[in-house]
Amino acid sequence: MLRKIKDDIYSVGVIDWHRKLFDELIPLPDGTSYNSYFIQGQEKNAIIDTVEPDFDQEFLDNLEQAGVEKVDYIISNHAEQDHSGTIPVLLEKYPEAEVLCSAKAKSMLLDLLELKEDQIRVVEDGETLDLGGKTLEFIDTPWVHWPETMSTYLQEENILFPCDFFGSHLATSDLYVEDEAEVFKAAKRYYAEIMMPFRKIIKKNLAKLEDYEIDMIAPSHGPIYDNPEMILDAYHDWVSDEVKPQVIVPYVSMHGSTDDLVNYFIDSLIDEGIKVKPFNLTDVDLGDLAISLVDASTVVFGSPTVLTGPHPAAVYAAYLANVLKPKTRYASIIGSYGWAGRMTDKLLDLMPNLKVELYDPVVAKGHGADEDYQEIDRLVAEIKTDLENL
Ligand code: FEO
């Protein structure tokens, strides 16, 4: 589908309405899009990012509809295949085109797409490209979410093309953000799943972008932000060191003991006026859990003991929390065991990246006795004190 953004600037990407998983890992409840942009200058033209290779014909059709007979530059902001994968097809159709990318992206494109070295030219941070009345500036914005990523800025129109950065997995017919709440949630999910581990570097990228006047952000997934403050403010909030007073409880129970303990814990928190959100790990969208980890102050895992260790569902959640590196400040574990085990130690060993203050875990033998529930009261009191002092 060809859609005009401004004179000589077009959206030429595709919508993937039905994709359910990304990387065979990340749930996509709302599908996604692979946005690509075509910019025609008075002398030269450029395509910014391409699309997932499954959609190559639709992409070529869009370019044909735009009347593109010759392509001068293909700008590859990011080497991941959902944006770069159609470059070989483009080069077959437009062999005169030159691929422009960061130095790190060049070696990645050579590895991933088997392009020829002389088809690629490295551009430097701050370098500009004059298309004739339209000037593109390349801005290094690394680690959003691979090391080679850069953004492209159209100076005359103040449009930022940041590829994944600020994007959202959201298939919609809206070219621009219309439902801000819907896009906010999709963008937060996207940040949670792939950007959060790089929070501190993203903070630096955001600071760098403050030198630019940005009237529009055109990412390579999801709708375009014609009111960029919305997503810029959200990112500033997500990458800040501030946490929100909320207790996240990812848990699993086998015979009901952990369930009883966790439910008592949740009810006690609610009685104390503390915001709490449980996630039953046997039936969870891990993206929802990741969203909650973006700014929650506290996470308390719940797990029974299986063969001396945590339940595998809790292992998966702990591994995920560890790789996502949330800014969570406090943590603990609630659980149960039958005869012996090192469930808590093994679970904690999986999360070295969580720089948290740990409350003493509460682990009951079988279904909890009175003293176990008193321990949960102690845990709730400690959480309450810390949240009041946030
Ligand atoms: Fe949308 Fe990192 O690719």
Boltz pocket constraint, residues with backbone or C-beta under 6 A from the ligand:
constraints:
  - pocket:
      binder: B
      contacts: [[A, 78], [A, 80], [A, 81], [A, 82], [A, 83], [A, 144], [A, 145], [A, 164], [A, 220], [A, 221]]
      max_distance: 6.0
